[in-house]
Structures are given as structure tokens and as C-alpha cells.
Amino acid sequence: MRKRYLIMFAILAYAAALVATLPTAQLLRWVDSRPAQLSGVGGSVWRGSARRVKLEDAVADDVHWRFLPARLLWGEVAFGVQAQYAGGPADGRVSADLHRELHLRDFSYRMDARRLADFMPLPIAEFSGDIRTDLERVTVRDGVLHSVTGKVTWDRATLTSPFETMLGNYRVDVRTTERGHRAQLRGEGGSLAAEGEVRVQQDGRFNAAITLTPARNAPSELVQQLNFIARKQRNGKYLLKHSGSLRDFW
């Protein structure tokens, strides 16, 4: 009996070593990687790279991954991943567990705010500043976002066009509660203070309520824009409220 188990273990160990050292380009000929499209693939499943990875409209360049065997003790198949996305560095840990859940942990990403124009349907404004995303954990279950914990900071957020003004330093804290996902916004230190939150239900419906407060020395052009997009309150602040579905944005 012991001999039989030793033979089985040897076969499994050989199979694992074979997959780990198999060139990634060869493996992709056998495995359907859709909807992701990989090009310029090199290395192995154990440690490899791709010049470009495209998933629908999202494109990541200079992608590198490494297998993390220690996570197998927690019942996960995990990889450490580094890439360039929209001109900024991104890295984190991607894993899948026995419950068919996908996890993204310890994820960080930096982006120059000038790249925000690439994500706008109509580039009517230009910005500068450093945007940093730090996510402790993101869990996807059955193809749907189940939970998220992290923050997004925008230091020295500056509007550079159609007029120039330093808006402030902004931070968004994101977490998941029993009622859905919640993002709390707070910003100060410039010409436009902000405070409020966005609540997103599991079905993608959201409600946003943001209070915007222009500084006394805020440019008149900024105040004109606030009068156009938000409702002025008696205390001089502006209330921006909106609801809808995230599906309307993509």
C-alpha cells in the first residue's frame, strides 16, 4: 500500500513539475485563454511574462507573474503579478480557491492624473496630480464583485484645462457592508472641498450624494460649473446627487 502511494505521489510531483516548467507559449496552444488575449509570451507557468494582455478594452503591458506555492497550504492557487497599465505600475496577488472565488490582494497602482482623459467619453477637462489605488482585498464570486476593501488617494488634484486651479487632496475609502459596497469621499486643501459617499448594491444600482464646497478664492469658472452640475444650498455648499446603474457606464 505504501509503495502505491509513493508511486502516485511521484506521478503527481512529475506532472506538477512538467506544468511548472512548460513554456507558457506551448501551454496556450492547449488551453483556451479567452476572453483574454496574450501576446509576446515567454517563460513558464512557474515564472513568466507577456508583452501585452488584453481583456476587452483593458490593456496591460509588460506583464510578469510568479507562482506562489506557499498559498497552496491555504487551498489557493496564487500568482504574484506585476504590470504596466495606463502608463503606471501595478502589482498584487491574484488567486483562486476551492470555492471558485477569485481574489486580488495587496494590490497597488499608481497613475498620473493626466491619463484620466483616456477614460473619459468626452475629454472636456484635463487634470494633473498623483492617483494611487491600494486595495487590501477584492473577491469575485460567480463573476460578480462580492467584496472589496481599500482606498484611492489623489494628491494635489489639479484642474489644468479649460482653466487651472488646485482642487485639493482627495481620498476615497471603499468597503463592503451587508447592504452593498460603500465608497466614502473626503477632500480638502484646495479650491474645492468634498465630502460624501456612494453606495452600490450587489445588482449594480448606485446612489451618490456628494457635498462640494468652493473656497472663497475659488475661480469664478469653477463656481459656474458647480451651478451647472449641482444644487446650491443655503449654506453656500453644493449638493450633487445621482442614482442609476453601473451598467450604464460600460
Rosetta silent file (secondary structure, phi, psi, omega in degrees, C-alpha in Angstrom):
SEQUENCE: MRKRYLIMFAILAYAAALVATLPTAQLLRWVDSRPAQLSGVGGSVWRGSARRVKLEDAVADDVHWRFLPARLLWGEVAFGVQAQYAGGPADGRVSADLHRELHLRDFSYRMDARRLADFMPLPIAEFSGDIRTDLERVTVRDGVLHSVTGKVTWDRATLTSPFETMLGNYRVDVRTTERGHRAQLRGEGGSLAAEGEVRVQQDGRFNAAITLTPARNAPSELVQQLNFIARKQRNGKYLLKHSGSLRDFW
SCORE:     score description
SCORE:     0.000 S_00000001
   1 L     0.000  -44.033 -179.796    0.000    0.000    0.000 S_00000001
   2 H   -62.453  -39.186  179.696    2.800    2.399    0.915 S_00000001
   3 H   -62.510  -38.468  179.877    4.535    1.668   -2.369 S_00000001
   4 H   -63.041  -43.709  179.811    1.341    2.526   -4.264 S_00000001
   5 H   -65.522  -36.661  178.772    1.068    5.922   -2.560 S_00000001
   6 H   -65.057  -38.631  177.727    4.719    6.641   -3.262 S_00000001
   7 H   -65.568  -43.468  179.177    4.186    5.902   -6.949 S_00000001
   8 H   -63.032  -42.258  179.346    1.094    8.157   -7.064 S_00000001
   9 H   -62.612  -40.884  179.621    2.987   10.936   -5.295 S_00000001
  10 H   -63.740  -40.237  179.332    5.862   10.606   -7.757 S_00000001
  11 H   -65.022  -44.248  179.515    3.472   10.833  -10.711 S_00000001
  12 H   -65.309  -40.800  179.275    1.748   13.938   -9.294 S_00000001
  13 H   -63.640  -39.999  178.676    5.079   15.561   -8.489 S_00000001
  14 H   -65.891  -42.026  179.840    6.289   14.904  -12.035 S_00000001
  15 H   -63.556  -41.621  179.376    3.068   16.311  -13.517 S_00000001
  16 H   -64.714  -42.196  179.070    3.335   19.443  -11.373 S_00000001
  17 H   -65.379  -36.414  179.778    6.969   19.931  -12.375 S_00000001
  18 H   -64.653  -45.902  179.587    6.090   19.415  -16.025 S_00000001
  19 H   -65.977  -40.823 -177.032    3.370   22.077  -15.965 S_00000001
  20 H   -64.823  -35.285 -177.925    5.536   24.470  -13.962 S_00000001
  21 H   -96.492   -5.165  179.845    8.429   24.252  -16.420 S_00000001
  22 L   -66.091  130.334  177.537    6.313   24.011  -19.563 S_00000001
  23 E   -55.935  135.005 -177.307    6.815   27.084  -21.775 S_00000001
  24 H   -60.446  -38.294  179.910    3.771   29.341  -21.487 S_00000001
  25 H   -59.781  -37.738  178.572    3.554   29.751  -25.272 S_00000001
  26 H   -70.195  -39.974 -179.618    3.202   25.974  -25.632 S_00000001
  27 H   -63.074  -37.665 -178.514    0.576   25.785  -22.874 S_00000001
  28 H   -66.720  -19.636  175.615   -1.556   28.469  -24.564 S_00000001
  29 H   -73.042  -22.072 -178.465   -1.798   26.246  -27.635 S_00000001
  30 H   -99.418  -24.415 -174.127   -3.602   23.681  -25.499 S_00000001
  31 L  -112.675  136.163  176.835   -5.655   25.986  -23.248 S_00000001
  32 L   -82.680  111.156 -177.171   -8.338   28.437  -24.363 S_00000001
  33 L   -93.562    3.705  179.858   -7.442   31.732  -22.668 S_00000001
  34 L   -61.394  147.615    8.851  -10.409   33.683  -23.989 S_00000001
  35 L   -83.964   -1.138  178.919  -11.661   36.337  -23.383 S_00000001
  36 E   -74.993  143.191  177.241   -8.093   37.395  -22.503 S_00000001
  37 E  -120.079  122.327 -178.386   -5.639   37.813  -25.385 S_00000001
  38 E  -111.521  140.336  176.813   -1.915   37.387  -24.675 S_00000001
  39 E  -138.431  153.256 -179.284    0.955   38.370  -26.954 S_00000001
  40 E    64.145   43.392 -174.448    4.721   38.241  -26.616 S_00000001
  41 E   -82.849  140.407  177.770    4.549   35.381  -24.109 S_00000001
  42 E  -149.238  169.573  179.953    7.732   33.971  -22.553 S_00000001
  43 E    80.190 -156.663 -177.348    8.938   31.953  -19.595 S_00000001
  44 E  -126.573  177.352  175.758    6.902   29.238  -17.899 S_00000001
  45 L   -62.791  -33.314 -179.496    3.754   28.898  -15.831 S_00000001
  46 L   -64.689  -46.389  179.081    6.026   28.966  -12.774 S_00000001
  47 E  -152.742  114.833 -175.367    7.590   32.306  -13.726 S_00000001
  48 E  -150.461 -171.901 -177.166    6.798   34.037  -16.974 S_00000001
  49 E  -155.192  162.500  174.322    5.891   37.214  -18.796 S_00000001
  50 E  -142.636  136.174  179.051    3.765   38.651  -21.591 S_00000001
  51 E   -64.075  -35.944 -178.816    4.415   41.760  -23.625 S_00000001
  52 E  -153.451  139.718  173.634    0.700   42.569  -23.622 S_00000001
  53 E  -126.423  124.560 -178.676   -2.510   41.196  -22.101 S_00000001
  54 E  -118.817  127.352  176.929   -5.828   42.462  -23.456 S_00000001
  55 E  -127.318  100.647 -172.983   -9.185   41.851  -21.790 S_00000001
  56 L    56.893 -117.700 -177.055  -11.953   43.535  -23.791 S_00000001
  57 L   -92.004   -6.593 -178.762  -10.997   47.253  -23.739 S_00000001
  58 E   -89.717  132.591 -178.294   -8.439   46.960  -20.913 S_00000001
  59 E  -129.313  126.246  175.570   -4.803   46.528  -21.959 S_00000001
  60 E  -115.117  137.912 -179.121   -1.857   45.784  -19.649 S_00000001
  61 E  -112.829  159.260  175.060    1.744   45.869  -20.867 S_00000001
  62 E    50.559   56.021 -176.621    4.974   44.293  -19.632 S_00000001
  63 E   -88.002  131.746  177.059    3.154   41.698  -17.503 S_00000001
  64 E  -128.295  142.010  177.401    5.194   39.435  -15.222 S_00000001
  65 E  -138.665  157.019  176.141    3.941   36.645  -12.965 S_00000001
  66 E  -144.243  136.967  179.637    5.365   34.164  -10.488 S_00000001
  67 E   -74.198  139.585 -178.734    3.707   31.154   -8.888 S_00000001
  68 L  -113.427   87.474 -173.762    3.334   31.281   -5.089 S_00000001
  69 H   -64.133  -25.833 -178.538    3.444   27.643   -3.903 S_00000001
  70 H   -62.685  -27.446 -178.637    3.072   28.544   -0.204 S_00000001
  71 H   -70.167  -14.745  176.486   -0.542   29.622   -0.822 S_00000001
  72 H   -61.804  -27.377  178.102   -1.412   26.006   -1.617 S_00000001
  73 H   -65.508  -22.078  177.600   -1.401   25.409    2.153 S_00000001
  74 H  -100.852   13.435  177.615   -4.425   27.753    2.332 S_00000001
  75 L    72.727   31.081 -179.457   -6.201   25.966   -0.507 S_00000001
  76 E  -128.036  146.819  168.289   -5.407   28.601   -3.128 S_00000001
  77 E  -102.109  113.624 -169.562   -3.620   28.692   -6.453 S_00000001
  78 E  -128.133  150.611  177.201   -1.917   32.071   -6.365 S_00000001
  79 E  -135.705  139.903  168.091    0.361   34.206   -8.508 S_00000001
  80 E   -87.292  132.061 -172.474    2.211   37.417   -7.832 S_00000001
  81 E  -128.571  137.350  172.872    1.638   39.774  -10.784 S_00000001
  82 E  -129.823  143.871 -177.948    3.323   42.981  -11.936 S_00000001
  83 E  -161.311  170.772  171.863    2.329   45.055  -14.961 S_00000001
  84 E  -112.374  126.454 -179.733    2.094   48.479  -16.556 S_00000001
  85 E  -134.304  126.238  179.853   -1.433   49.831  -17.041 S_00000001
  86 L    51.569   39.921  175.648   -2.303   53.243  -18.490 S_00000001
  87 L    80.524    4.258 -178.496    1.293   54.334  -18.027 S_00000001
  88 E  -126.637  155.402 -178.739    1.502   53.403  -14.347 S_00000001
  89 E   -79.685  141.524  177.152    2.916   50.460  -12.366 S_00000001
  90 E  -135.470  141.378  174.738    0.558   47.882  -10.843 S_00000001
  91 E  -152.942  153.781 -179.096    1.300   44.850   -8.690 S_00000001
  92 E   178.803 -172.045 -179.587   -0.641   42.454   -6.476 S_00000001
  93 E  -121.458  124.333 -179.362   -1.509   38.862   -5.760 S_00000001
  94 E  -110.226  134.796 -178.451   -4.156   37.005   -7.777 S_00000001
  95 E  -149.877  161.105  174.456   -5.571   33.689   -6.551 S_00000001
  96 E  -131.535  140.114 -177.383   -8.433   31.213   -6.914 S_00000001
  97 E  -114.478 -175.589 -176.674   -9.670   28.948   -4.110 S_00000001
  98 L   -68.723  -17.895  179.249  -11.648   25.735   -3.752 S_00000001
  99 L   -90.110   10.465  179.598  -14.918   27.713   -3.586 S_00000001
 100 L    63.494   31.060  174.772  -14.310   29.042   -7.115 S_00000001
 101 E   -99.165  141.718  175.571  -13.752   32.526   -5.802 S_00000001
 102 E  -101.880  137.544 -177.195  -11.206   34.860   -7.365 S_00000001
 103 E  -128.191  141.802  171.013   -9.182   37.117   -5.088 S_00000001
 104 E  -122.518  119.183 -175.430   -6.998   40.154   -5.618 S_00000001
 105 E  -124.640  152.038  175.787   -4.891   41.014   -2.562 S_00000001
 106 E    48.023   48.111 -177.493   -2.335   43.667   -1.653 S_00000001
 107 E   -92.149  134.232  175.812   -2.932   45.442   -4.947 S_00000001
 108 E  -135.200  144.731 -177.869   -1.329   48.823   -5.609 S_00000001
 109 E  -151.835  134.306  177.364   -1.477   51.020   -8.679 S_00000001
 110 E  -119.470  140.782 -178.971   -0.215   54.489   -9.456 S_00000001
 111 E  -144.366  139.251  172.340   -1.395   56.699  -12.292 S_00000001
 112 E   -73.839  128.005 -176.545   -0.655   60.202  -13.463 S_00000001
 113 H   -60.579  -16.585  176.389   -3.952   62.107  -13.387 S_00000001
 114 H   -64.117  -21.343  179.229   -3.205   63.382  -16.893 S_00000001
 115 H   -79.475   -4.497  178.779   -4.223   59.897  -18.094 S_00000001
 116 H   -60.678  -29.087  179.108   -7.795   60.434  -16.863 S_00000001
 117 H   -60.769  -26.115 -179.796   -8.615   61.884  -20.267 S_00000001
 118 H   -69.432  -21.281 -176.984   -8.100   58.386  -21.731 S_00000001
 119 H  -101.071   -2.299 -178.647  -11.066   57.103  -19.706 S_00000001
 120 L   -92.088  134.475  177.251  -13.468   59.961  -20.459 S_00000001
 121 L   -62.985  -33.730  176.272  -16.001   59.572  -23.267 S_00000001
 122 L  -130.938  108.847 -177.714  -15.572   63.296  -23.983 S_00000001
 123 L   -73.764   76.019 -176.474  -12.214   64.803  -22.906 S_00000001
 124 L   -91.513   -5.031  179.998  -13.642   68.175  -21.846 S_00000001
 125 L  -146.371  155.713  176.931  -11.161   68.640  -18.978 S_00000001
 126 E  -127.859  145.990 -174.490   -7.536   67.868  -18.160 S_00000001
 127 E  -132.298  167.005  170.935   -6.033   67.118  -14.758 S_00000001
 128 E  -141.990  171.056 -176.146   -2.724   66.567  -13.012 S_00000001
 129 E   121.571  171.804 -177.205   -1.619   65.004   -9.736 S_00000001
 130 E  -107.093  120.137  177.899   -0.759   61.548   -8.456 S_00000001
 131 E  -105.192  126.696 -179.313   -3.560   58.981   -8.146 S_00000001
 132 E  -126.660  131.609  176.603   -2.810   55.886   -6.065 S_00000001
 133 E  -112.181  126.621  176.974   -5.043   52.856   -5.573 S_00000001
 134 E  -128.671  111.299 -178.657   -4.375   50.484   -2.665 S_00000001
 135 E  -112.998  121.900  177.484   -6.720   47.517   -2.328 S_00000001
 136 E   -70.734  -43.897 -178.253   -6.344   45.147    0.587 S_00000001
 137 E  -160.891  137.790  173.488   -8.672   42.566   -0.896 S_00000001
 138 E  -130.453  130.138 -179.398  -11.143   42.133   -3.751 S_00000001
 139 E  -122.290  128.834  177.205  -13.279   38.989   -4.045 S_00000001
 140 E  -114.073  125.796 -179.061  -15.237   37.955   -7.138 S_00000001
 141 E  -124.025  124.692 -179.366  -17.827   35.190   -6.748 S_00000001
 142 L    55.265   38.213  177.477  -19.673   33.692   -9.735 S_00000001
 143 L    76.886    7.437 -178.007  -18.423   36.505  -11.932 S_00000001
 144 E  -122.417  139.779  177.366  -19.843   39.213   -9.624 S_00000001
 145 E   -61.916  119.115 -177.341  -17.944   41.537   -7.283 S_00000001
 146 E   -96.609  -43.889 -179.637  -18.604   40.140   -3.800 S_00000001
 147 E  -155.447  153.779  178.955  -16.467   42.311   -1.535 S_00000001
 148 E  -151.645  140.240  176.627  -13.795   44.996   -1.699 S_00000001
 149 E  -139.756  126.160  179.344  -11.662   46.792    0.871 S_00000001
 150 E   169.349 -164.888 -178.485   -9.200   49.557    0.073 S_00000001
 151 E  -151.215  157.597  174.769   -8.657   53.207   -0.714 S_00000001
 152 E  -129.435  127.913  178.208   -7.918   55.612   -3.552 S_00000001
 153 E  -120.807  144.126  177.146   -5.966   58.834   -2.967 S_00000001
 154 E  -129.426  100.431 -177.859   -5.431   61.764   -5.306 S_00000001
 155 E   -86.495  135.843 -179.749   -2.712   64.071   -4.031 S_00000001
 156 E    50.762   51.810  176.508   -2.591   67.660   -5.276 S_00000001
 157 E   -63.112  122.463 -174.900   -5.518   67.135   -7.601 S_00000001
 158 E  -130.758  131.148  171.674   -5.275   69.950  -10.124 S_00000001
 159 E   -88.435  120.668 -176.450   -7.550   71.005  -12.944 S_00000001
 160 E  -104.992  -18.322  179.225   -5.289   72.231  -15.761 S_00000001
 161 E  -156.073  139.562   13.265   -7.852   72.792  -18.549 S_00000001
 162 L   -80.799   -8.940  171.254  -10.116   74.575  -19.511 S_00000001
 163 L  -140.394  167.951 -173.562   -8.828   76.682  -16.584 S_00000001
 164 L  -112.772  131.689  174.893   -6.254   75.984  -13.903 S_00000001
 165 E  -163.578  143.616  176.710   -6.830   75.534  -10.168 S_00000001
 166 E   -84.084  112.830 -174.114   -5.561   73.258   -7.423 S_00000001
 167 E   -74.769  -41.721 -179.319   -8.666   71.370   -6.297 S_00000001
 168 E   146.820 -167.997  175.487   -7.260   69.697   -3.179 S_00000001
 169 E  -111.691  122.274 -172.981   -6.172   66.356   -1.762 S_00000001
 170 E  -116.596  149.866  176.857   -8.825   63.658   -2.054 S_00000001
 171 E  -142.772  136.019  176.617   -9.286   60.235   -0.522 S_00000001
 172 E  -122.493  119.603  175.880  -11.917   57.572   -1.154 S_00000001
 173 E   -99.901  126.357 -175.556  -12.271   54.681    1.312 S_00000001
 174 E  -115.756  133.557  175.155  -14.024   51.641   -0.149 S_00000001
 175 E  -155.213  162.224 -178.661  -15.512   48.733    1.799 S_00000001
 176 E  -108.528  132.051  177.219  -18.320   46.213    1.551 S_00000001
 177 E  -117.449 -177.499  178.637  -21.153   46.018    4.078 S_00000001
 178 L   -64.050  -25.122 -178.034  -24.256   43.858    4.363 S_00000001
 179 L   -91.977   -3.494 -179.945  -26.141   46.420    2.255 S_00000001
 180 E   132.758 -160.402 -178.131  -23.568   46.518   -0.531 S_00000001
 181 E   -93.731  143.119 -175.492  -20.417   48.406   -1.419 S_00000001
 182 E  -133.033  129.509  177.813  -19.716   51.808    0.092 S_00000001
 183 E  -120.782  118.522  179.506  -17.243   54.494   -1.013 S_00000001
 184 E  -103.934  128.142 -176.574  -16.665   57.470    1.292 S_00000001
 185 E  -109.124  138.569  173.087  -15.100   60.603   -0.198 S_00000001
 186 E  -147.923  132.321 -179.772  -13.274   63.370    1.598 S_00000001
 187 E  -147.870  141.673 -179.897  -11.187   66.167    0.094 S_00000001
 188 E  -160.110  175.025  176.047   -9.669   69.438    1.318 S_00000001
 189 L    94.287    8.540  179.928   -6.673   71.722    0.989 S_00000001
 190 L  -146.415 -153.341 -176.059   -7.547   73.406   -2.288 S_00000001
 191 L   -82.212   -8.317 -178.467  -10.220   75.391   -4.095 S_00000001
 192 E  -143.282  105.427  175.136  -12.865   72.638   -3.805 S_00000001
 193 E   -82.779  151.722 -177.715  -13.567   70.643   -0.634 S_00000001
 194 E  -143.947  146.614  177.297  -15.643   67.488   -0.957 S_00000001
 195 E  -158.381  135.328  179.243  -17.431   65.092    1.368 S_00000001
 196 E   162.667 -165.287 -178.329  -19.961   62.347    0.749 S_00000001
 197 E  -153.712  159.262  174.696  -20.459   58.754   -0.235 S_00000001
 198 E  -125.642  126.945  178.106  -21.524   56.421   -3.000 S_00000001
 199 E  -110.865  129.464 -178.778  -23.462   53.243   -2.182 S_00000001
 200 E  -121.115  124.668  177.082  -23.540   50.408   -4.696 S_00000001
 201 L   -80.416  166.242 -178.322  -25.871   47.433   -4.369 S_00000001
 202 L   -62.659  -25.682 -179.983  -24.887   43.927   -5.444 S_00000001
 203 L   -85.109    2.107  177.255  -27.035   44.276   -8.578 S_00000001
 204 L    96.840   -7.459  175.988  -25.065   47.346   -9.700 S_00000001
 205 E   -71.830  140.697 -177.825  -27.591   50.022   -8.705 S_00000001
 206 E  -136.003  156.821  174.076  -25.942   53.004   -7.019 S_00000001
 207 E  -133.995  127.096 -178.815  -26.809   56.175   -5.130 S_00000001
 208 E  -119.988  136.150  175.849  -24.359   59.054   -4.811 S_00000001
 209 E  -139.976  107.476 -175.176  -24.610   62.070   -2.515 S_00000001
 210 E  -124.423  131.556  175.128  -21.612   64.435   -2.553 S_00000001
 211 E  -101.186  124.450 -178.147  -21.294   67.853   -0.916 S_00000001
 212 E  -114.075  131.331 -176.520  -18.934   70.246   -2.713 S_00000001
 213 E  -126.159  107.774  178.471  -17.676   73.427   -1.051 S_00000001
 214 E   -74.460  143.578  176.305  -15.764   76.016   -3.122 S_00000001
 215 L   -71.487  163.119 -178.967  -13.130   78.066   -1.315 S_00000001
 216 L   -61.873  -32.107 -179.590  -13.556   81.833   -1.042 S_00000001
 217 L   -97.511   18.304 -179.964  -10.785   82.347   -3.580 S_00000001
 218 L   -64.851  143.733  178.487  -12.077   79.660   -5.953 S_00000001
 219 L   -59.375  144.124 -179.784  -12.064   80.680   -9.647 S_00000001
 220 H   -61.537  -31.592  178.250  -15.373   82.025  -10.912 S_00000001
 221 H   -62.706  -35.895  178.946  -15.267   79.418  -13.716 S_00000001
 222 H   -67.147  -42.803  178.859  -15.298   76.659  -11.089 S_00000001
 223 H   -63.934  -37.629  177.456  -18.330   78.155   -9.335 S_00000001
 224 H   -62.423  -40.768  178.255  -20.133   78.405  -12.679 S_00000001
 225 H   -65.780  -38.211  178.028  -19.533   74.717  -13.295 S_00000001
 226 H   -63.302  -39.769  177.622  -20.852   73.862   -9.829 S_00000001
 227 H   -63.490  -25.055 -178.307  -24.059   75.796  -10.555 S_00000001
 228 H   -84.188  -36.590 -172.974  -24.450   73.680  -13.675 S_00000001
 229 H  -102.416  -15.662 -174.943  -23.881   70.204  -12.214 S_00000001
 230 L  -136.273  169.885 -178.588  -25.089   70.538   -8.600 S_00000001
 231 E  -102.047  125.489 -179.150  -27.759   72.245   -6.492 S_00000001
 232 E   -75.887  135.430  179.565  -26.667   75.178   -4.349 S_00000001
 233 L   -98.322  168.429 -178.648  -27.695   75.020   -0.682 S_00000001
 234 L   -63.771  -28.028 -179.223  -28.489   77.893    1.676 S_00000001
 235 L   -83.717    5.270  177.993  -25.139   77.491    3.424 S_00000001
 236 L    91.186   -6.124  177.777  -23.274   78.102    0.170 S_00000001
 237 L   -86.153  167.159 -179.166  -22.363   74.464   -0.400 S_00000001
 238 E  -120.123  133.510 -179.102  -23.381   72.448   -3.433 S_00000001
 239 E  -107.462  122.734  178.115  -25.141   69.094   -3.297 S_00000001
 240 E  -110.809  115.412  179.854  -24.547   66.599   -6.076 S_00000001
 241 E  -124.588  138.395  179.390  -26.947   63.646   -6.067 S_00000001
 242 E  -156.369  147.176  176.542  -27.221   60.942   -8.669 S_00000001
 243 E  -141.392  157.995 -179.325  -28.530   57.398   -8.933 S_00000001
 244 E   166.200 -152.167 -179.367  -28.534   54.765  -11.630 S_00000001
 245 E  -126.209  138.717  177.844  -26.802   51.557  -12.663 S_00000001
 246 H   -61.873  -23.803 -179.580  -23.106   50.931  -13.174 S_00000001
 247 H   -65.857  -19.487  179.194  -24.018   49.007  -16.313 S_00000001
 248 H   -72.900  -13.008 -176.420  -24.885   52.306  -17.963 S_00000001
 249 H   -98.669   -8.407  175.310  -21.199   53.256  -17.888 S_00000001
 250 L  -158.026    0.000    0.000  -19.862   50.206  -19.774 S_00000001
